[in-house]
Amino acid sequence: MIRPIAFSLSVAAILLSGCTPVSPAPVATAPAAAPVASSPLLDDVRVLSGDDMQGRDTGSAGGERARAYIVSRLEAMGVQPAPFGRLQPFEATGRTREGVKRFSGVNIVGLIPGTRVADRYIVVTAHYDHVGMNDGQIYHGADDNASGVATMLELARRLKAQAPEHSVLIVALDGEERGLLGAREFVKAPPVPLSSISLNLNFDMTARAETDGHLWVTGGYQHPDLRRILEPIPAQGAVSFAFGKDTPQDTGENNWVDSSDHAAFHEAGVPFLYMGVEFHPDYHRPSDTFERINPAVFTSATELAIAGFHALDKGLDH
């Protein structure tokens, strides 16, 4: 996730494409997650945030390993490639701590055909890149954004078991941390006409809802009809929807309209909703690890996000 404010660097803060770590401060100690039975949702976060992924920087060996893992998950589920294929390579210029740099990124795209309005699409996105390594430390990116990818993969698994009403493009985007590079490439060269996309639903940081008990929904101010679809959905466990961070009164880091990949869709005139949790002390720090995720809270947030998808799928294009 990209924070829209300036900041100063420290040993524990790495600049990546306008992504802004919190100001240096003591990191609060989170209680270790209690051991739980394995699930695909938790396994995906554990793998994607592991040391061997080396922070999943765009164009890195760790990013390539993460990409191979996500492709293997989609293929094991039987999610077919997009019309242009499974992968969408791109070259783009992004920002680094040293200045601008040319990056080679790759988006991953799957298609799940719909039943009621197969010619209309919901594009579900989550960026799989993170900020890599700095001074020998791995920035694991468990919440940002292995969690959003895991939520998206869990949704894909369920849609393969019970087909959606809209056709759904499952898109793991690269280069978000370098400046929404993959999202801009997808919008520039989409596998289907932009005019056929009813909604972009973007998951970015879905795990750590214990901060305030909310999975935030941004975009309801711009699209009040979409907000009305989601408002009746009850809480899942200890996690409920909260709407906002999208009005003219929301300024700086409290406005999330341009904070992640949904911004590229919004700029192109595609309706969007963003689902993500509030910032926490481990944001863009090496301490954003799997062990700091509360499995019950993350599972509840994912169930809520999936309930939101189903409501939107049923409510749109009548």
Secondary structure as GFF3:
##gff-version 3
##sequence-region A 1 318
A	DSSP	alpha_helix	40	48	.	.	.	ID=ss1
A	DSSP	three_ten_helix	51	56	.	.	.	ID=ss2
A	DSSP	alpha_helix	61	77	.	.	.	ID=ss3
A	DSSP	beta_strand	80	81	.	.	.	ID=ss4
A	DSSP	beta_strand	87	96	.	.	.	ID=ss5
A	DSSP	beta_strand	99	112	.	.	.	ID=ss6
A	DSSP	beta_strand	117	127	.	.	.	ID=ss7
A	DSSP	beta_strand	133	134	.	.	.	ID=ss8
A	DSSP	beta_strand	137	138	.	.	.	ID=ss9
A	DSSP	pi_helix	142	147	.	.	.	ID=ss10
A	DSSP	alpha_helix	148	161	.	.	.	ID=ss11
A	DSSP	beta_strand	166	173	.	.	.	ID=ss12
A	DSSP	three_ten_helix	176	178	.	.	.	ID=ss13
A	DSSP	alpha_helix	181	188	.	.	.	ID=ss14
A	DSSP	three_ten_helix	194	196	.	.	.	ID=ss15
A	DSSP	beta_strand	197	203	.	.	.	ID=ss16
A	DSSP	three_ten_helix	209	211	.	.	.	ID=ss17
A	DSSP	beta_strand	214	218	.	.	.	ID=ss18
A	DSSP	alpha_helix	224	230	.	.	.	ID=ss19
A	DSSP	beta_strand	240	243	.	.	.	ID=ss20
A	DSSP	three_ten_helix	252	254	.	.	.	ID=ss21
A	DSSP	alpha_helix	262	267	.	.	.	ID=ss22
A	DSSP	beta_strand	272	276	.	.	.	ID=ss23
A	DSSP	three_ten_helix	290	292	.	.	.	ID=ss24
A	DSSP	alpha_helix	295	315	.	.	.	ID=ss25
###
